[in-house]
Amino acid sequence: MNSEMAGFVSGGPAFPQRFSIEATRPSDNEIDALAATVPPGTPVYLPAVPTLGDRELAAAAARLRKRGLEPVAHIAVRRLAGVPQWRDLLRALRDEADMRRLLVIGGDVDASGPFADARALIQKGGLREAGIEEIGIGGYPEGHPRIPAGRLEAAIDEKIAAARAGGLRVHIVSQFSFAPEAVVGWLTRLRACGITVPVHVGIAGPASLTGLLRYARRCGVNTAMRGLTSGIAIGLAGHARPGQAQVGPDRLLAALTAAPGIGDAAPHYFSFGGVLPTARYACEAAAGRTSGGHAMARSN
């Protein structure tokens, strides 16, 4: 296994065992509880919420680091106001949180800042000089509402090449989906094209059906919308307690665990139903506590 793949596992029975998780504006209490739930060193991604200030982002990352977790900040490139702001943010993330990894995304807004897209930041943002060792880039199993499919594929190649040229390790973090065939097909195509970098496969943690519909609509995840609204996704529902309309990722996890040829991959959980229920679910899936071959979903 090369250094770029360190810390990841391949598809198969071990697929759920190593995971990353997103935590949107976690409180101090949530960070403490998260550290008591997930394994030490678990990557915790901090999404680029438009109202999240740089100081708040750096402070949350620092708290995660102090509690033994691996903070990974989302950087929405087109929302950066200028080079001085970017340098100040990068310095704060390194000095306060010992930040070593970033997820670099364009951000679904028109270009207005110093960097036109994610590749420009990778090439010109001084990441390696600031101590960043690894970056994540976006992947879209169901496509992107603003970007043609052919351009998405080319962009992955270009960003991987730019990262390697800059001495950075690179992995892909995919948009969440509820369609196993779409995700497995996308991973298979990536590998067939010679893209061997690790993939954090985006999976929505257990949440209410209405909540997942809201996020799917916002993110333009069309297959997920069709599946959820037609009732196909009821098979995802796992083992919510009676009276709860919980939807979980059991079916997708099972498909990815069984899929051949997906290469080096691990789950990346979106915590739409709350970071702590999602963390507990991820740990149960990693431990293989299953019912009918599927990891059990838990709720508060």
GISULHU-V878235 format. One record per residue. PSI is psi in whole degrees, 0 to 359 (NA if undefined). NEAR is the number of other C-alpha atoms within 12 Angstrom. D_FIRST is the distance of its C-alpha to the first C-alpha in Angstrom with 2 decimals. Layout:
# GISULHU-V878235
PSI,NEAR,D_FIRST
PSI,NEAR,D_FIRST
This chain:
# GISULHU-V878235
128,14,0.00
171,13,3.80
333,16,6.69
337,26,8.09
1,23,6.26
137,20,6.92
0,24,9.84
163,32,9.64
158,30,9.98
169,34,10.60
162,32,14.24
190,22,16.28
334,26,18.05
355,25,15.47
314,37,15.80
355,42,18.53
327,32,17.21
129,36,15.63
162,46,17.92
165,45,19.61
148,46,23.35
142,43,26.07
111,41,29.16
115,32,32.11
57,32,34.36
139,33,33.66
169,21,36.56
318,20,36.43
321,17,37.11
321,25,34.34
318,34,31.82
315,22,33.11
323,21,32.92
316,36,29.44
331,30,28.21
351,21,29.98
313,25,28.36
162,36,24.63
148,27,22.06
143,21,22.03
1,24,19.72
130,34,19.83
127,40,19.75
115,44,23.35
136,41,24.22
103,41,27.76
154,34,29.23
74,32,31.41
130,23,34.73
327,21,37.50
3,13,39.71
116,22,37.09
162,19,38.06
321,33,35.81
318,20,37.21
320,28,36.57
312,37,32.95
322,32,32.33
318,31,34.21
318,39,32.24
320,45,28.92
320,31,30.38
320,32,31.48
316,41,28.08
316,32,26.54
334,22,29.37
12,29,28.76
15,25,25.17
166,33,23.54
101,35,21.37
139,42,23.76
112,42,22.73
136,48,25.81
133,40,26.54
109,41,28.18
101,36,30.59
316,38,31.14
352,29,34.53
355,34,35.99
133,36,35.65
329,20,39.18
171,20,38.63
317,20,36.66
318,14,38.36
317,20,37.46
316,28,33.80
321,24,33.71
318,21,35.48
313,33,33.12
319,37,30.01
318,26,31.71
319,26,32.68
321,38,29.22
312,31,27.82
320,21,30.85
329,26,31.54
3,33,28.19
45,30,25.66
127,42,24.07
343,32,20.59
146,35,19.69
150,48,22.04
116,42,22.37
114,44,24.33
155,38,26.65
316,34,29.82
130,30,32.09
59,25,34.60
162,17,37.45
147,16,38.91
131,20,37.77
344,18,40.08
200,24,38.23
345,22,36.80
126,29,33.59
329,27,34.04
182,32,30.66
320,38,27.10
322,35,26.15
319,26,29.13
320,37,28.03
319,40,24.50
324,27,26.24
2,24,29.25
2,36,28.73
35,22,27.72
308,38,24.58
322,28,22.65
333,19,25.96
0,27,26.57
3,25,23.39
134,33,21.39
335,29,17.67
145,34,16.40
151,44,18.37
148,42,18.60
159,45,20.59
148,38,22.67
151,41,22.29
91,41,25.26
330,39,25.04
16,33,28.86
179,28,29.53
134,26,31.22
342,17,35.00
355,16,35.36
128,18,32.87
150,14,33.09
316,18,30.20
324,13,29.74
324,17,29.62
314,24,26.95
316,26,24.59
322,19,25.45
322,26,25.07
312,35,21.42
316,27,20.71
318,23,23.01
322,37,21.59
315,36,17.96
319,23,19.48
319,27,21.65
315,37,18.98
321,24,16.90
330,18,20.26
8,28,21.01
25,23,17.96
138,31,16.72
158,33,13.45
143,41,14.41
167,41,14.26
137,42,17.01
119,39,19.49
154,39,21.74
150,37,25.43
155,43,26.46
157,47,27.88
8,47,29.67
99,36,29.27
319,34,26.50
325,25,27.19
317,28,26.87
312,38,23.52
319,35,21.95
318,22,23.61
314,33,22.38
318,41,18.69
319,26,19.24
319,20,20.95
311,31,18.29
322,21,15.71
333,14,18.55
2,16,19.22
10,17,15.82
107,28,14.81
2,28,11.11
155,41,11.00
149,40,10.91
126,48,14.42
110,48,16.68
117,50,19.18
123,39,22.68
129,46,24.72
123,49,28.24
173,52,28.85
133,44,32.12
172,37,35.13
153,30,38.57
318,32,39.07
322,20,41.20
316,24,38.65
322,38,35.88
319,31,38.34
314,21,39.16
320,27,35.60
318,29,34.83
318,21,38.01
324,18,37.20
357,24,33.72
32,26,34.96
88,32,32.85
317,28,35.27
321,29,33.80
317,40,33.51
314,29,37.13
318,19,38.36
316,25,36.59
315,31,37.81
336,20,41.34
352,13,41.86
353,16,40.89
324,19,37.88
1,30,35.70
333,24,37.83
347,24,35.31
352,39,32.89
350,33,35.30
231,35,33.78
54,28,36.18
152,28,38.07
156,15,41.23
140,11,44.53
357,9,46.00
133,20,42.75
58,24,41.44
139,36,37.82
131,40,35.13
175,46,31.58
22,49,28.25
311,43,28.35
320,38,28.56
316,40,25.73
317,49,23.39
318,36,24.49
318,29,23.91
325,42,20.35
325,35,19.57
346,23,21.12
131,27,19.89
155,20,17.86
16,23,15.81
356,35,15.19
209,33,11.42
111,38,9.61
156,45,12.83
157,43,14.95
144,50,18.73
110,41,20.53
127,47,24.07
127,42,27.17
59,38,29.81
333,33,32.92
13,35,34.57
139,31,33.93
324,39,30.94
314,36,31.87
322,35,32.46
318,41,29.18
319,43,27.35
319,34,29.09
313,47,28.20
320,47,24.47
321,33,24.61
320,27,26.57
318,41,24.18
327,29,21.22
354,22,23.43
21,26,24.32
104,21,27.99
165,24,29.13
119,16,32.33
25,13,32.49
358,19,28.72
143,32,28.43
141,38,27.56
140,37,30.87
141,40,32.00
156,34,33.97
172,29,36.38
NA,18,38.52
